[in-house]
Amino acid sequence: MYLTRIDPKTGLVDISDLKDGVLAIKEFRNLIDHKDFGLQCFTCIALTIDHETPWGFYDYAERHIKAMRQVMGTSDAFNWGDDLVQIALKKYDELQYHPTITELRLLDAVRHAKIKEVEKTTDLDEKQKLLKKLGEIRTLHQEMKKSMDLNELFNDAPTVNGYSLTRLEQKVENKKSFYHD
């Protein structure tokens, strides 16, 4: 994951390491400590919005459903519209902001919307026009991916004793950061 780390044993966001920084973020801590949400809900948020989510190819509106099914076994475990959830989602997105990755994500959203438009269209002439537009979007997407080194963007994390830090750990390690103690 880009911003946090998933514990391979529990399948939830790893907060066992005090230096991870997840609990240093007030919006995350409020959600995790809430009796109706907890770490499972925060994990769903991470799996929904993280740049490296395994469900990155799904439309954003479908991701939280996939995440809840994966983590909780049901797609309606949490009230996704609740203020605590939405505030944590917004904060997660804000903390992982990277202009190049965000630009690519926005182009993906346009591509998903165009695919849905093609699927809904029954008129063959209109479908052909939409497919041509979709091809143009795909070409732009491929050119954009070629021009950037995504591995470099995702792997630019500093390391401490050979261990790659998560983005939140970077904020904790930064002596000028609000989270540094």
N, C-alpha and C positions, 0 to 999 in steps of 0.2 A: 504494500500500500504506500501511497505517497506521503500522507501526513501522519498516519499512525501505523501500528504494527498489530497484526492478528496473532494471537497465541495459538500455535498449532495444536495444542492439547485441548483447549476449551472451545476454540472457534470464535472467541470473543476478542474485542480489542484488549491488548495487553496493557494493564495498568499496574502490574506487580512491581515494576521498577520505578522507584520514587523519582528518578530523573526524567522519566518519560514526558512529563508535563501535561498529560491529559487532564488531570485533576487540578492543575494550576489555572486552567481556563474556567472562569466562573460559569459560563453558559453550559459547558460540558459537565462540570461538577453538579450544578443544579439538576440537570437531567439524570445523571447517574445516581445521585442521592435520593431522587424522588421515588416513592414507594410504587407508583404506577408505571414507571418507565425502567430505570436501572441501566446496568451495563449492556443488557441485551438490546435495548432501544438505541443506545449510543452506537453499538456495533452495526445496527441496521442503518443508521445515519451514515456511518463511515462507508459501508458497502454501497450505499446509494450515491453518494456525492464525491467520493474520493476519485482523484484523477486516474488511479490504477485499479479501480473497481473491476472485479471479474465480469460485471454486467455492464460494462462500458458501451457495448454494442446495442444495448436496449435503449429505447426511448426513455428519457428521464422520468416521465410519468409512470412508467412500468417498473423502474428499478426498485423502488421501496417495497413493492409487492414481492418481487423476487427475493429481496434481502430478508423481509419478514418470514417468508416461507423457509428460507435457508436457516435462519437463526431460531425462529420460534415454531416452525412447522405449520403455521397458518398465516394467511395474508392480512388478517385483521386483528393482530395481537395488540396493536397500539393505535391510538387516535392520532394519525399522521398530521392532522390539521391543528393539533394542540399548540398553544403558544410556546411552551417549553421546547417542543420538538422543532418547530419552525425557527426559533431563535438559535438553537444549537446547529441546525442545518446551515443557517446563514453564516454563523461564526466559523463553522468548518470550511465552508466555501471561501470565506474571506481570508482565513489563515493559509490556505493552500494556493492562493491566487498566484498565477504565473501568466503573464500576458500571452506568450506563445502557445502554451497549452490551452489557455482559455479560448484563443482564436480558433484553434483546431476543434475544440469542443463545440463552439458555436457553429462551425461549418458542419460538424456531425449532426447537430440539431436540425439544420436546414435540410440536410440529406434525408434524415428520418422523416421529416414532414413531407418531403417530396415523394418518398416511397409510399407513405400512407395515402397521399393524394392519387398516385398511380393505381394503387390497389382499389380505391373506392370508385374510380372512373370506369364507366361501362362503355362509353363511346370510344371506338377504336382509333379514330383520328385524333381525338383529344389525348388518349393514352399514348399514342406515338409521339405527340408533341411533348408530353410530360416526360417520357422516357429519354427523349433527346436532351431535355433540360437536366434530367438526372445524370446523364452521361457527362454533361458539362460540369456539373457539381462534382462528380466522381473524379474527373480529370483534374480539377482545381484542388481537390482533396489530396490526390496522389502527388501532384507537384509540390504542394505545401509540405507534405510528409518528407519528400525527397530533399527539400531545402533545409530541413531541420533535423538534427540528430536527437531523436526522442530519448535514446538511451542516455545520451549525455545530459539531457534535461532531467531525467528521472534519477540519474546516478551521481548528481553533483553534490550529494550530501558529504559533509566533512566526516572524518572518522576519528575516533578516540581509541587508541590501542588496537587498531585494526577493525574495530566495530563501527559499522555505518550508522550514523545517527538518524533518527526520524526527524521530520521538520520541526516537531514540537521540542525534541531534545536540542535541536540547534538553537531554538529560541531560549531555552533554559541555559545552555552553555554560553550564549552571548552575554558578556558582562554588562552591556548597555541595555539588555532586554529587561522589561518589566518583570519577567518571570525569574530572573536570576536572583538567587538568595546569596 
